Amino acid sequence: MSKKISVIGSGLGGLSAAIRLAVSEHDVTVYEKNSAAGGKARSISQSGFRFDTGPSLLTMPFVIEELFRFAGEDPPEYLTIRKLENLCRYFYPDGTILNAWPDLNRFAAEIESKTTDSKESLQKYLDYCKTIYDLTADIFLFSDLYSASTYTNTKALKTLFKLPKIDSMRTMNEANRSFFKDERIIQLFNRYATYNGSDPYQCPATLNIISHVEYSIGGYYLEGGMFSLTKALFALAEKKGVKFRFNTPVTSIVTEGTEVTGIQTADGFIKSDIVISNADVYSTYGKLLGDNKTRAAKKYSRLEPSSSALVFYMGVEIDSKNLEAHSILFSADYKKEFDELFTKKILPSDPTIYIYISSKFSPGDAPKGMENWFVMINAPNSSGTTGKEHLSIDSTRNVIFEKIKAVTGYDIAGKIRYESVMTPADIEEQTGSWKGSIYGISSNNCKAAFLRQANKSRHYRGLYFAGGSAHPGGGIPLVILSGKLAAELVAKQK
Ligand SMILES: Cc1cc2nc3c(=O)[nH]c(=O)nc-3n(C[C@H](O)[C@H](O)[C@H](O)COP(=O)(O)OP(=O)(O)OC[C@H]3O[C@@H](n4cnc5c(N)ncnc54)[C@H](O)[C@@H]3O)c2cc1C
């Protein structure tokens, strides 16, 4: 039977859920506080430059393709997904430059010629990462973690029997040290903890699954930049009959007892059979439900949000032949950097700098002779009132310029033709993310996978969650899966 469904938020997880529910013949409306769709995955166009605001690297593209096929559409008609020729160029403080070629023989040869590690160590490591993926993906990514049926198939039983192999009892850093001896390679693979906003010196080695995803499944870009995904999902949603109300913040989720009856916006009460919250779980409980009492609300408020980011969008008059579309300039002391981020909660004194230049593959993203630099460092999740006071952005900007000059030889300070910045407080303000976290809650302990909000509320009948702070977590493929799991659970509600 067709249900009236309100989706709060048009982030990628909200769009994924809305599309599936509309395809299943429900009457779906998305309420978005901003003037356009996308949440963290939006776009800035200024002075001839275009920037992706948040995500820049696509992994597990099959998750997106499956969504289009579910809707009866051919993905290439909406999106051009291409494999990166170089996953990332890594610059180290000692002058080493390492290319993460997606061709593993070539990457292994690069490691052998420039570091003290070997082809065999790489192969052994990637086999180990694949084992973790094979054992965990079905349960922890593709299924509803909270349904008994998830644990009663052969694959799940295999995982339960082989639990030690998912390597949850040591940290990512400890595991990586057991495979490699060269500090530069350990740092390279430790970096994957940041793909879900965690600390490699605290998070379980199970997260080495991310290295498998990037090196064995691949790293991808979208023609036209990552915002093409938002545009494509929005177009698909409209085609399938999803209605959108922009500039319409939802002020509360209305309940009678524990039954959800609708949502409240400035335009009044909107009766709904089902509400899907794509808003951050923390604000769904605290602001939208006014709930600080139920077990789930209390549990969530005790969790640690993932790290945040400080991003400079810089239009630069340069032809940076030394840089790739994705480049990393590593810090000299990675442990200290994560202590500053997660323990001291300050901007790193010597940050690892990530530079993403989409105009290298989408020339329309910058005027001729120029490039669009997305310069990002990891930042602590912000607990300040605006987040700006305790972050010395100007001095960090100078540190970044000096480091780019020292490591790559490019002195960009006088070459900037457009610039804006996004702080953790801006992320919180623009997307509603708790403390500006970019991947929901951190996975800094081995229970994190089980602590994330389930896609269906146990307490409020009719309330579902889709997005980076719910199961299975943050990052593009996972939030698309989150929308899928929420929609599948709606289908099961009597
Ligand atoms: C700087 C940065 C870099 C990143 N890099 C990558 C990357 O390279 N690869 C990758 O895979 N992922 C990356 N991510 C993570 C990825 O962008 C997110 O996991 C994903 O986009 C989040 O989607 P979501 O569905 O959780 O919704 P969000 O993007 O969080 O959107 C939620 C939406 O809900 C709306 N909303 C909230 N409250 C209300 C309300 N009360 N009423 C109405 N609307 C409301 C918000 O306005 C927003 O539009 C990055 C993120 C950031 C910020």
The ligand as a Tripos MOL2 file, in Angstrom:
@<TRIPOS>MOLECULE
LIG
   53    58     1     0     0
SMALL
NO_CHARGES

@<TRIPOS>ATOM
      1 C1         35.2020   18.0240    3.4170 C.3       1 LIG1
      2 C2         34.6100   16.6470    3.1840 C.ar      1 LIG1
      3 C3         35.3030   15.7120    2.4140 C.ar      1 LIG1
      4 C4         34.7520   14.4490    2.1780 C.ar      1 LIG1
      5 N1         35.4090   13.5790    1.3390 N.ar      1 LIG1
      6 C5         34.8140   12.4120    0.9840 C.ar      1 LIG1
      7 C6         35.3590   11.6120   -0.0700 C.ar      1 LIG1
      8 O1         36.3590   11.9690   -0.7120 O.2       1 LIG1
      9 N2         34.7250   10.4480   -0.3840 N.ar      1 LIG1
     10 C7         33.5800   10.0480    0.2620 C.ar      1 LIG1
     11 O2         33.0380    8.9810   -0.0730 O.2       1 LIG1
     12 N3         33.0260   10.8100    1.2380 N.ar      1 LIG1
     13 C8         33.6010   11.9820    1.5940 C.ar      1 LIG1
     14 N4         33.0090   12.8020    2.5250 N.ar      1 LIG1
     15 C9         31.8270   12.3030    3.2620 C.3       1 LIG1
     16 C10        30.5440   12.4080    2.4320 C.3       1 LIG1
     17 O3         30.4850   13.6630    1.8260 O.3       1 LIG1
     18 C11        29.3580   12.2340    3.3620 C.3       1 LIG1
     19 O4         29.4700   10.9970    4.0770 O.3       1 LIG1
     20 C12        28.0090   12.2210    2.6430 C.3       1 LIG1
     21 O5         27.9490   13.1650    1.6020 O.3       1 LIG1
     22 C13        26.9550   12.5210    3.7060 C.3       1 LIG1
     23 O6         25.6650   12.2850    3.2050 O.3       1 LIG1
     24 P1         24.4110   12.2280    4.1740 P.3       1 LIG1
     25 O7         23.3610   11.4530    3.4800 O.co2     1 LIG1
     26 O8         24.8220   11.7900    5.5140 O.co2     1 LIG1
     27 O9         23.8510   13.7040    4.2570 O.3       1 LIG1
     28 P2         24.4890   15.1480    4.5340 P.3       1 LIG1
     29 O10        25.4010   15.4630    3.4340 O.co2     1 LIG1
     30 O11        24.9710   15.2490    5.9110 O.co2     1 LIG1
     31 O12        23.1860   16.0270    4.3400 O.3       1 LIG1
     32 C14        22.1550   16.1170    5.2960 C.3       1 LIG1
     33 C15        21.1280   17.0800    4.7240 C.3       1 LIG1
     34 O13        20.0600   17.2220    5.6600 O.3       1 LIG1
     35 C16        19.6890   18.5980    5.7150 C.3       1 LIG1
     36 N5         19.0540   18.8380    6.9980 N.ar      1 LIG1
     37 C17        19.5980   18.6430    8.2420 C.ar      1 LIG1
     38 N6         18.7050   18.9620    9.2020 N.ar      1 LIG1
     39 C18        17.5780   19.3610    8.5490 C.ar      1 LIG1
     40 C19        16.2960   19.8200    8.9900 C.ar      1 LIG1
     41 N7         16.0000   19.9250   10.2980 N.pl3     1 LIG1
     42 N8         15.3730   20.1400    8.0570 N.ar      1 LIG1
     43 C20        15.6470   20.0360    6.7330 C.ar      1 LIG1
     44 N9         16.8520   19.6270    6.2510 N.ar      1 LIG1
     45 C21        17.7850   19.2830    7.1570 C.ar      1 LIG1
     46 C22        21.0050   19.3410    5.5580 C.3       1 LIG1
     47 O14        20.8100   20.6640    5.1500 O.3       1 LIG1
     48 C23        21.6990   18.4850    4.4900 C.3       1 LIG1
     49 O15        21.3660   18.9150    3.1890 O.3       1 LIG1
     50 C24        33.5110   14.0940    2.7620 C.ar      1 LIG1
     51 C25        32.8070   15.0400    3.5160 C.ar      1 LIG1
     52 C26        33.3330   16.3040    3.7030 C.ar      1 LIG1
     53 C27        32.5410   17.3330    4.4760 C.3       1 LIG1
@<TRIPOS>BOND
     1     1     2 1
     2     2     3 ar
     3     2    52 ar
     4     3     4 ar
     5     4     5 ar
     6     4    50 ar
     7     5     6 ar
     8     6     7 ar
     9     6    13 1
    10     7     8 2
    11     7     9 ar
    12     9    10 ar
    13    10    11 2
    14    10    12 ar
    15    12    13 ar
    16    13    14 ar
    17    14    15 1
    18    14    50 ar
    19    15    16 1
    20    16    17 1
    21    16    18 1
    22    18    19 1
    23    18    20 1
    24    20    21 1
    25    20    22 1
    26    22    23 1
    27    23    24 1
    28    24    25 2
    29    24    26 1
    30    24    27 1
    31    27    28 1
    32    28    29 2
    33    28    30 1
    34    28    31 1
    35    31    32 1
    36    32    33 1
    37    33    34 1
    38    33    48 1
    39    34    35 1
    40    35    36 1
    41    35    46 1
    42    36    37 ar
    43    36    45 ar
    44    37    38 ar
    45    38    39 ar
    46    39    40 ar
    47    39    45 ar
    48    40    41 1
    49    40    42 ar
    50    42    43 ar
    51    43    44 ar
    52    44    45 ar
    53    46    47 1
    54    46    48 1
    55    48    49 1
    56    50    51 ar
    57    51    52 ar
    58    52    53 1
@<TRIPOS>SUBSTRUCTURE
     1 LIG1         1 GROUP 0 **** ****
